[in-house]
Amino acid sequence: MLVARLALAFSLVASSAMAGGSSSNFSEPQPDPATRSMNRYEAKLWVFDRCLISQSRLMGTTREAVHTPCSCYSTKTVDGMTKVEFENFRQKSYFDDTTRNKALANIDACKLKRPI
């Protein structure tokens, strides 16, 4: 009887831990209202700014040091988006799976550090 209770307790703990680890428990991030009306040039600046912040932190350097690679990254990434991908970015403020794969390739091509 004690073994059965312990087994039940263990299975409940294990299943709740797995449920907590599921990405489906998290809601989508709130979109930045500024992206809804962006043109491609403005999107490049938006991506560039976030690249400067994240890459300078990841690399432990100044924003000036990652200026050229981030310019490369933002230009390649935004220019590489299809109309559908760009519209998705405008609506959600983040890259869809296809664009994310392109962006990761651009991080490598522009000599930046992958955040994941």
PyMOL commands that set and color helices and strands:
alter all, ss='L'
color gray80, all
select helices_A, chain A and resi 2-20+23-25+33-37+40-59+64-79+83-92+97-109
alter helices_A, ss='H'
color red, helices_A
deselect
rebuild
show_as cartoon
